[in-house]
């Protein structure tokens, strides 16, 4: 296969939590579908690169099957090597042209296409839709991300500048350097004017361009093809290929909660009459620049009305905490809860307040609805609750998910908070610590977390399932002697042993809280 530009300049691959089959399954359930359980499903990724999205999934779900295809031979080869090192048997990465995707590939329960649609010719976009149409299972869900309008106009301004500035440059490294120089020069000329357009331009430079990875800059902004679409254009294309709109991978994007009441009321009426029209007008008001749209087959059994009662079949997770140290759980007394992103919810119902208290203490574990109700009632003690309170709690959890305050999960967790006799961290994370330069690893919640060099990193590496706690203490003491502190006299080996013996359980609990522990 011929070398591509992605072989010349690598595109940074990573896991996409928003494209996790678990996320897609939850949203499918909320719209009345019966998605195939993530624990035993088939997943296809179009444009898989090195497999940084698929490989952690294959590790987490050994009874599921994963296939990735990509034109970049170099990236696929790297991913194939990683698969071999991990000994995974349920995943395959292929370096092949999507236009030659075989009809014999069968049906997939989840199809993911991230960062491809806006950057390929029309014939490939048609093929993406055709593959989704022909290869989605009856309850299958496809994820397709793309640059959106009208926000795409802002991005195009700087894209045009950089492409003009680098029009005579062919060497990729020189092109990237010259494009960065262009942006710095343009930024230096932007005044502190209160002109709204100037503010918009400065925001684009500060938030999206100056620190952008060179691979992203080269392939996204300097590419010959970078076509944003209005939502109605994208959906027209999908409809032509027998596909319907399900929702957005970021479920909160479907909410009109942050609009003024009169605007939200008009959008609510649109939802009843024409949900797609509502989405387009929300894009206009948000100046949306990027979408992560979920599609289903036109014969898929789904509802345009979200089904909050499905919450009872799901589990909730959130790092949410009460604003007050000791919130009052009494009836009709307000208590505010806040998550790390700054989102806030005010609750008055005792069962809901107790449930949110439990969610925060249980995090990162997801708590099934029935267990959450039981734990909340234990917290409440003598404060009485009714079955109607459970219905209210389901509605409140749905609303909290709609505004990105909590996560929802349909299947069992792939990590544990209770370490075994020989604690074991994710083999994917341990391999990434050895091979990745930016200290980022993918945890068992499919999120990117940073593990700084030092004691925590060494502990994660040592917890490979071959050592009990005593063995880990000895290995840490050896490591500490070989890596003494920069300042002061290092303790003796015996002193290190004593320190680590006192701290080992807390250290392992810290690793568990990072969702890195499988045993």
Secondary structure, 3 states (H helix, E strand, C coil): CCCCHHHHCCCCCCCCHHHCHHHHHHHHHHCCCCCCCHHHCEEEEECCCCCCCHHHHHHHCCCCEEEEEECCHHHHHHHHHHHHHHCCCCEEEEECCHHHCCHHHCCEEEEEECCCHHHCCHHHHHHHHHHHHHHEEEEEEEEEEEEECCCHHHHHHHHHHHHHHCCCCCCHHHHHHHHHHHHHHHHHCCCCCCCHHHHHHHHHHHHHHCCCCHHHHHHHHCCCCCCCECHHHHHHHHHHCCEEEEEECCHHHHCCCCCCHHHHHHHHHHHHHCHHHHHHHHHHHHCCCEEEEEEEECCCCCCCCCCHHHHHHCEEECCCEECCCCCCCCCCCCEEEECCCCCEEEECCHHHHHHHHHHHHHCCCCEEHHHHHHHHHHHHCCCCCCHHHHHHHHHHHHHHHHCCCCEEECCCCCCCCCCCCCCEECHHHHHHHHHCCCCEEECCCCCEEECCCCHHHHHHHHCECCCCHHHHHHHHHHHHHHCCCCCCCCCCHHHHHHHHHHHHHHHHHHHHHCCCECC
